[in-house]
Amino acid sequence: MRDYNEILQFVEREIVPRYDGFDAGHNRDHVLTVISQAMSLSQYYPEVDRCLLLIAAAYHDLGLINGREHHHTDSARIVREDGRLRQWFSEEEINTIAEAAEDHRASSSHEPRTIYGRIVAEADRIIDSETIVRRALQYGMKQLPDLDREGHYRRLMDHMREKYDYGGYLKLWIPQGDNAKRLEEFRQTLADEQAFRRLFDTIYDQLTI
Protein backbone atom coordinates (compact mmCIF):
# COMPACT_ATOMS: atom_id res chain seq x y z
CA MET A 1 0.00 0.00 0.00
CA ARG A 2 1.47 3.35 -0.96
CA ASP A 3 2.14 5.95 1.69
CA TYR A 4 0.59 9.40 1.09
CA ASN A 5 3.14 11.13 3.33
CA GLU A 6 6.02 9.54 1.42
CA ILE A 7 4.61 10.78 -1.87
CA LEU A 8 3.95 14.21 -0.38
CA GLN A 9 7.59 14.45 0.73
CA PHE A 10 8.67 13.51 -2.81
CA VAL A 11 6.43 16.24 -4.24
CA GLU A 12 7.73 18.86 -1.80
CA ARG A 13 11.37 17.89 -2.36
CA GLU A 14 11.49 17.09 -6.09
CA ILE A 15 8.51 18.69 -7.85
CA VAL A 16 7.46 21.92 -6.15
CA PRO A 17 10.94 23.55 -6.51
CA ARG A 18 10.71 23.14 -10.30
CA TYR A 19 8.02 25.84 -10.29
CA ASP A 20 10.51 28.43 -9.03
CA GLY A 21 11.70 28.92 -12.60
CA PHE A 22 8.26 29.77 -14.00
CA ASP A 23 6.51 33.13 -14.26
CA ALA A 24 4.98 34.81 -11.22
CA GLY A 25 1.53 33.42 -11.98
CA HIS A 26 2.77 29.82 -12.07
CA ASN A 27 5.38 29.75 -9.32
CA ARG A 28 5.52 27.48 -6.26
CA ASP A 29 2.75 29.44 -4.53
CA HIS A 30 0.49 28.58 -7.45
CA VAL A 31 1.19 24.86 -7.45
CA LEU A 32 0.86 24.68 -3.66
CA THR A 33 -2.52 26.41 -3.94
CA VAL A 34 -3.67 24.01 -6.65
CA ILE A 35 -2.57 21.02 -4.56
CA SER A 36 -4.37 22.37 -1.50
CA GLN A 37 -7.57 23.09 -3.42
CA ALA A 38 -7.49 19.70 -5.14
CA MET A 39 -7.16 17.92 -1.80
CA SER A 40 -10.02 19.97 -0.40
CA LEU A 41 -12.28 19.20 -3.37
CA SER A 42 -11.51 15.49 -3.07
CA GLN A 43 -13.66 15.34 0.06
CA TYR A 44 -16.73 15.31 -2.18
CA TYR A 45 -15.52 12.21 -4.04
CA PRO A 46 -14.66 9.37 -1.63
CA GLU A 47 -13.71 7.12 -4.54
CA VAL A 48 -10.77 9.36 -5.46
CA ASP A 49 -7.24 8.10 -4.70
CA ARG A 50 -5.59 11.04 -2.92
CA CYS A 51 -2.09 9.84 -3.82
CA LEU A 52 -2.93 9.85 -7.51
CA LEU A 53 -4.66 13.23 -7.25
CA LEU A 54 -1.67 14.72 -5.41
CA ILE A 55 0.69 13.79 -8.24
CA ALA A 56 -1.73 15.02 -10.92
CA ALA A 57 -2.02 18.41 -9.19
CA ALA A 58 1.74 18.65 -8.57
CA TYR A 59 2.69 17.88 -12.18
CA HIS A 60 -0.10 19.79 -13.94
CA ASP A 61 2.01 22.79 -15.04
CA LEU A 62 5.50 21.26 -15.36
CA GLY A 63 5.21 21.52 -19.13
CA LEU A 64 5.70 25.29 -18.81
CA ILE A 65 9.42 24.51 -19.01
CA ASN A 66 8.85 24.43 -22.78
CA GLY A 67 6.56 27.47 -22.95
CA ARG A 68 2.87 28.10 -22.43
CA GLU A 69 1.27 27.12 -25.73
CA HIS A 70 1.55 23.34 -25.36
CA HIS A 71 2.28 23.14 -21.65
CA HIS A 72 -0.68 20.86 -20.91
CA THR A 73 0.44 18.18 -23.37
CA ASP A 74 4.06 18.63 -22.30
CA SER A 75 3.00 18.15 -18.68
CA ALA A 76 1.33 14.86 -19.65
CA ARG A 77 4.50 13.75 -21.42
CA ILE A 78 6.61 14.59 -18.35
CA VAL A 79 4.32 12.44 -16.22
CA ARG A 80 4.62 9.47 -18.57
CA GLU A 81 8.40 9.80 -18.81
CA ASP A 82 9.11 10.13 -15.07
CA GLY A 83 10.17 6.62 -14.11
CA ARG A 84 10.16 7.48 -10.41
CA LEU A 85 6.35 7.38 -10.41
CA ARG A 86 6.39 3.66 -11.22
CA GLN A 87 7.45 2.84 -7.67
CA TRP A 88 3.96 3.88 -6.58
CA PHE A 89 1.65 3.73 -9.60
CA SER A 90 0.69 1.25 -12.31
CA GLU A 91 0.89 2.14 -16.00
CA GLU A 92 -2.88 2.62 -16.05
CA GLU A 93 -2.71 4.99 -13.10
CA ILE A 94 0.14 6.94 -14.67
CA ASN A 95 -1.96 7.33 -17.80
CA THR A 96 -4.82 8.67 -15.66
CA ILE A 97 -2.44 11.17 -14.03
CA ALA A 98 -1.13 12.26 -17.44
CA GLU A 99 -4.66 12.74 -18.78
CA ALA A 100 -5.57 14.85 -15.75
CA ALA A 101 -2.53 17.08 -16.33
CA GLU A 102 -3.37 17.39 -20.01
CA ASP A 103 -7.06 18.14 -19.42
CA HIS A 104 -6.60 20.91 -16.84
CA ARG A 105 -6.20 23.76 -19.33
CA ALA A 106 -9.06 26.29 -19.23
CA SER A 107 -9.10 26.67 -23.02
CA SER A 108 -9.30 22.91 -23.62
CA SER A 109 -11.80 21.97 -26.32
CA HIS A 110 -13.09 18.97 -24.39
CA GLU A 111 -14.30 18.09 -20.90
CA PRO A 112 -11.74 16.42 -18.61
CA ARG A 113 -11.86 12.67 -19.15
CA THR A 114 -11.83 11.60 -15.48
CA ILE A 115 -12.76 12.90 -12.06
CA TYR A 116 -9.04 13.55 -11.49
CA GLY A 117 -8.94 15.86 -14.49
CA ARG A 118 -12.07 17.67 -13.35
CA ILE A 119 -10.71 18.20 -9.84
CA VAL A 120 -7.31 19.44 -11.05
CA ALA A 121 -8.97 21.73 -13.61
CA GLU A 122 -11.26 23.15 -10.93
CA ALA A 123 -8.42 23.56 -8.45
CA ASP A 124 -6.44 25.44 -11.09
CA ARG A 125 -9.24 28.02 -11.43
CA ILE A 126 -8.03 30.60 -8.92
CA ILE A 127 -11.12 32.79 -9.02
CA ASP A 128 -10.21 35.83 -7.00
CA SER A 129 -10.48 39.22 -8.68
CA GLU A 130 -7.13 40.59 -7.53
CA THR A 131 -5.28 37.33 -8.19
CA ILE A 132 -6.78 36.98 -11.68
CA VAL A 133 -5.88 40.52 -12.71
CA ARG A 134 -2.41 40.39 -11.12
CA ARG A 135 -1.47 37.11 -12.80
CA ALA A 136 -2.75 38.22 -16.20
CA LEU A 137 -1.01 41.57 -15.93
CA GLN A 138 2.28 40.01 -14.83
CA TYR A 139 2.14 37.69 -17.83
CA GLY A 140 1.33 40.57 -20.19
CA MET A 141 4.16 42.71 -18.85
CA LYS A 142 6.61 39.87 -19.36
CA GLN A 143 5.43 39.00 -22.87
CA LEU A 144 4.71 42.54 -24.10
CA PRO A 145 7.09 44.85 -22.21
CA ASP A 146 6.68 47.70 -24.70
CA LEU A 147 2.96 48.16 -24.05
CA ASP A 148 1.99 51.25 -22.04
CA ARG A 149 -0.66 51.37 -19.32
CA GLU A 150 -3.56 51.79 -21.74
CA GLY A 151 -2.29 49.02 -23.99
CA HIS A 152 -2.10 46.63 -21.07
CA TYR A 153 -5.56 47.67 -19.91
CA ARG A 154 -7.15 47.01 -23.31
CA ARG A 155 -5.36 43.65 -23.68
CA LEU A 156 -6.33 42.62 -20.18
CA MET A 157 -9.98 43.62 -20.53
CA ASP A 158 -10.31 41.74 -23.83
CA HIS A 159 -8.77 38.63 -22.28
CA MET A 160 -10.93 38.83 -19.15
CA ARG A 161 -14.13 39.05 -21.18
CA GLU A 162 -13.09 36.25 -23.52
CA LYS A 163 -12.27 33.93 -20.63
CA TYR A 164 -14.46 34.84 -17.65
CA ASP A 165 -17.57 36.63 -18.96
CA TYR A 166 -20.86 34.90 -19.70
CA GLY A 167 -20.21 32.62 -22.66
CA GLY A 168 -16.45 32.73 -22.02
CA TYR A 169 -14.30 29.67 -22.47
CA LEU A 170 -13.68 29.07 -18.74
CA LYS A 171 -15.68 26.06 -17.54
CA LEU A 172 -16.27 24.89 -13.98
CA TRP A 173 -16.59 21.19 -13.19
CA ILE A 174 -17.15 20.78 -9.44
CA PRO A 175 -20.51 22.22 -8.30
CA GLN A 176 -19.72 21.77 -4.60
CA GLY A 177 -16.80 24.18 -4.71
CA ASP A 178 -16.81 27.96 -4.16
CA ASN A 179 -15.72 28.87 -7.67
CA ALA A 180 -19.22 29.35 -9.11
CA LYS A 181 -20.03 32.05 -6.56
CA ARG A 182 -16.63 33.69 -7.01
CA LEU A 183 -16.97 33.66 -10.80
CA GLU A 184 -20.33 35.43 -10.57
CA GLU A 185 -18.78 38.06 -8.30
CA PHE A 186 -15.93 38.60 -10.75
CA ARG A 187 -18.40 38.92 -13.64
CA GLN A 188 -20.13 41.70 -11.72
CA THR A 189 -16.77 43.48 -11.39
CA LEU A 190 -16.15 43.05 -15.11
CA ALA A 191 -19.56 44.53 -15.88
CA ASP A 192 -18.71 47.65 -13.84
CA GLU A 193 -15.97 49.17 -15.98
CA GLN A 194 -15.17 51.90 -13.45
CA ALA A 195 -14.69 49.32 -10.68
CA PHE A 196 -12.59 47.12 -12.93
CA ARG A 197 -10.47 50.11 -14.01
CA ARG A 198 -9.79 51.00 -10.35
CA LEU A 199 -8.73 47.41 -9.69
CA PHE A 200 -6.47 47.40 -12.75
CA ASP A 201 -4.85 50.76 -11.89
CA THR A 202 -4.17 49.70 -8.29
CA ILE A 203 -2.41 46.51 -9.37
CA TYR A 204 -0.61 48.15 -12.29
CA ASP A 205 0.81 50.78 -9.92
CA GLN A 206 1.92 48.08 -7.46
CA LEU A 207 3.74 46.21 -10.23
CA THR A 208 5.46 49.25 -11.71
CA ILE A 209 6.66 51.04 -8.60
Helices and strands as residue ranges (DSSP letters): H 4-10, I 11-15, G 16-21, G 24-26, H 28-41, G 42-44, H 50-59, G 62-66, H 71-81, G 83-87, H 91-103, H 115-124, H 129-143, H 149-164, H 179-191, H 193-208
